[in-house]
């Protein structure tokens, strides 16, 4: 693997991880909001 390929691979992995983290955060906020609404 050349250094350019490694850089591209790392960039793709980082962007995929950010997307997955954003989705996870969205679901955490959604469940929190549902819980608050149901308690209230």
N, CA, C and O atoms as a MOPAC input file, in Angstrom:
PM7 MOZYME 1SCF
protein

 N      0.85600 1    -1.18200 1     0.00000 1
 C      0.00000 1     0.00000 1     0.00000 1
 C      0.89800 1     1.24100 1     0.00000 1
 O      1.78500 1     1.38200 1     0.84200 1
 N      0.65600 1     2.10800 1    -0.93100 1
 C      1.47300 1     3.32400 1    -1.02100 1
 C      1.01500 1     4.33300 1     0.03100 1
 O     -0.09700 1     4.22000 1     0.54600 1
 N      1.84400 1     5.30600 1     0.35400 1
 C      1.42800 1     6.32400 1     1.34000 1
 C      0.15400 1     7.06500 1     0.92700 1
 O     -0.66700 1     7.40500 1     1.77800 1
 N     -0.01600 1     7.31800 1    -0.38700 1
 C     -1.23800 1     7.99200 1    -0.83700 1
 C     -2.46900 1     7.13400 1    -0.59300 1
 O     -3.51000 1     7.64600 1    -0.18200 1
 N     -2.36000 1     5.82600 1    -0.84200 1
 C     -3.48400 1     4.92700 1    -0.60800 1
 C     -3.80700 1     4.85300 1     0.88300 1
 O     -4.97500 1     4.82000 1     1.27300 1
 N     -2.76800 1     4.82700 1     1.70900 1
 C     -2.99600 1     4.77900 1     3.15800 1
 C     -3.69700 1     6.03800 1     3.64000 1
 O     -4.60300 1     5.96800 1     4.47000 1
 N     -3.28200 1     7.19500 1     3.12200 1
 C     -3.92400 1     8.45300 1     3.50600 1
 C     -5.39600 1     8.44600 1     3.11300 1
 O     -6.25300 1     8.85000 1     3.89900 1
 N     -5.69100 1     7.98700 1     1.90100 1
 C     -7.08600 1     7.92400 1     1.43500 1
 C     -7.89500 1     6.94000 1     2.27900 1
 O     -9.04000 1     7.21900 1     2.63500 1
 N     -7.30400 1     5.80100 1     2.59600 1
 C     -7.96900 1     4.80000 1     3.43100 1
 C     -8.30000 1     5.37700 1     4.80900 1
 O     -9.41300 1     5.20800 1     5.30700 1
 N     -7.32800 1     6.05700 1     5.41900 1
 C     -7.54900 1     6.66400 1     6.73700 1
 C     -8.62300 1     7.74400 1     6.68000 1
 O     -9.43400 1     7.86700 1     7.59800 1
 N     -8.62900 1     8.53100 1     5.59800 1
 C     -9.62800 1     9.58500 1     5.47100 1
 C    -11.03000 1     8.99400 1     5.36200 1
 O    -11.96500 1     9.48500 1     5.99400 1
 N    -11.17500 1     7.94400 1     4.56500 1
 C    -12.48300 1     7.29500 1     4.42400 1
 C    -12.93900 1     6.67900 1     5.73900 1
 O    -14.10800 1     6.77600 1     6.11300 1
 N    -11.98900 1     6.03500 1     6.44300 1
 C    -12.34600 1     5.40800 1     7.71500 1
 C    -12.78800 1     6.46300 1     8.72200 1
 O    -13.75700 1     6.25800 1     9.45200 1
 N    -12.07500 1     7.60000 1     8.76300 1
 C    -12.42400 1     8.67200 1     9.69300 1
 C    -13.80900 1     9.23200 1     9.38100 1
 O    -14.60300 1     9.45700 1    10.29300 1
 N    -14.10600 1     9.46100 1     8.10100 1
 C    -15.40900 1    10.02300 1     7.75200 1
 C    -16.52500 1     9.02500 1     8.05500 1
 O    -17.60500 1     9.42000 1     8.49400 1
 N    -16.27100 1     7.73400 1     7.82400 1
 C    -17.28300 1     6.71800 1     8.14100 1
 C    -17.52600 1     6.66500 1     9.64700 1
 O    -18.66800 1     6.53600 1    10.09000 1
 N    -16.45300 1     6.76500 1    10.43500 1
 C    -16.60500 1     6.75600 1    11.88600 1
 C    -17.39100 1     7.97300 1    12.36800 1
 O    -18.20000 1     7.86200 1    13.29000 1
 N    -17.16100 1     9.13000 1    11.75400 1
 C    -17.91700 1    10.32200 1    12.14800 1
 C    -19.40100 1    10.16400 1    11.83800 1
 O    -20.25000 1    10.57400 1    12.63000 1
 N    -19.71400 1     9.57600 1    10.69700 1
 C    -21.12800 1     9.34600 1    10.34000 1
 C    -21.76700 1     8.38000 1    11.32800 1
 O    -22.87300 1     8.62400 1    11.80900 1
 N    -21.07900 1     7.28600 1    11.63300 1
 C    -21.62800 1     6.31400 1    12.58300 1
 C    -21.79400 1     6.93800 1    13.97400 1
 O    -22.77800 1     6.66700 1    14.66200 1
 N    -20.84700 1     7.76000 1    14.38300 1
 C    -20.96700 1     8.45300 1    15.66900 1
 C    -22.13800 1     9.40700 1    15.68500 1
 O    -22.83700 1     9.51500 1    16.69300 1
 N    -22.36500 1    10.10200 1    14.58500 1
 C    -23.51200 1    11.00600 1    14.50000 1
 C    -24.82800 1    10.26300 1    14.57800 1
 O    -25.76200 1    10.71600 1    15.23900 1
 N    -24.91200 1     9.11500 1    13.90000 1
 C    -26.13300 1     8.30700 1    13.95700 1
 C    -26.36800 1     7.80000 1    15.37400 1
 O    -27.49400 1     7.82900 1    15.87100 1
 N    -25.31400 1     7.33900 1    16.01500 1
 C    -25.43200 1     6.85600 1    17.38700 1
 C    -25.90200 1     7.96400 1    18.31800 1
 O    -26.77900 1     7.74500 1    19.15400 1
 N    -25.32700 1     9.14800 1    18.17900 1
 C    -25.73800 1    10.29300 1    18.99200 1
 C    -27.19900 1    10.64100 1    18.74500 1
 O    -27.92500 1    10.96100 1    19.68500 1
 N    -27.63800 1    10.58200 1    17.48900 1
 C    -29.03400 1    10.85500 1    17.15400 1
 C    -29.96600 1     9.88800 1    17.88600 1
 O    -30.96800 1    10.31400 1    18.46100 1
 N    -29.64100 1     8.57900 1    17.87100 1
 C    -30.49800 1     7.60700 1    18.53300 1
 C    -30.50000 1     7.79500 1    20.05000 1
 O    -31.53800 1     7.62200 1    20.69000 1
 N    -29.36300 1     8.14400 1    20.62600 1
 C    -29.31700 1     8.40700 1    22.06700 1
 C    -30.22700 1     9.58400 1    22.41200 1
 O    -30.99400 1     9.51500 1    23.37300 1
 N    -30.14400 1    10.65900 1    21.63500 1
 C    -30.99800 1    11.82400 1    21.87900 1
 C    -32.47700 1    11.47300 1    21.68000 1
 O    -33.33700 1    11.93600 1    22.43000 1
 N    -32.76400 1    10.65600 1    20.66900 1
 C    -34.14400 1    10.25600 1    20.40300 1
 C    -34.71300 1     9.46800 1    21.57700 1
 O    -35.81800 1     9.76100 1    22.03200 1
 N    -33.98300 1     8.47800 1    22.07400 1
 C    -34.46800 1     7.69300 1    23.20300 1
 C    -34.60400 1     8.55100 1    24.45900 1
 O    -35.52900 1     8.35800 1    25.24700 1
 N    -33.68600 1     9.49500 1    24.64500 1
 C    -33.77300 1    10.39400 1    25.79100 1
 C    -35.05100 1    11.23500 1    25.69200 1
 O    -35.78100 1    11.37900 1    26.67200 1
 N    -35.31400 1    11.78500 1    24.50700 1
 C    -36.50500 1    12.61200 1    24.32400 1
 C    -37.77600 1    11.79300 1    24.52500 1
 O    -38.71900 1    12.27000 1    25.15600 1
 N    -37.81700 1    10.58300 1    24.00700 1
 C    -39.00200 1     9.71900 1    24.18900 1
 C    -39.21500 1     9.43100 1    25.65700 1
 O    -40.34900 1     9.45700 1    26.13700 1
 N    -38.14200 1     9.15600 1    26.37700 1
 C    -38.25800 1     8.86500 1    27.80400 1
 C    -38.80200 1    10.07600 1    28.56200 1
 O    -39.68300 1     9.92300 1    29.40900 1
 N    -38.29500 1    11.27200 1    28.27400 1
 C    -38.76600 1    12.46800 1    28.94400 1
 C    -40.24600 1    12.70900 1    28.64900 1
 O    -41.01000 1    13.05600 1    29.55000 1
 N    -40.64900 1    12.52700 1    27.39500 1
 C    -42.04700 1    12.74400 1    27.01200 1
 C    -42.95800 1    11.74700 1    27.71500 1
 O    -44.03200 1    12.12000 1    28.18600 1
 N    -42.54900 1    10.49400 1    27.79300 1
 C    -43.38100 1     9.47600 1    28.43000 1
 C    -43.48900 1     9.69100 1    29.93400 1
 O    -44.52000 1     9.37800 1    30.52900 1
 N    -42.44700 1    10.21700 1    30.55100 1
 C    -42.49600 1    10.46400 1    31.99000 1
 C    -43.37000 1    11.68800 1    32.29700 1
 O    -43.98900 1    11.76700 1    33.35800 1
 N    -43.41000 1    12.61100 1    31.38600 1
 C    -44.12600 1    13.84700 1    31.61300 1
 C    -45.54900 1    13.72100 1    31.24500 1
 O    -46.30700 1    14.68200 1    31.37400 1

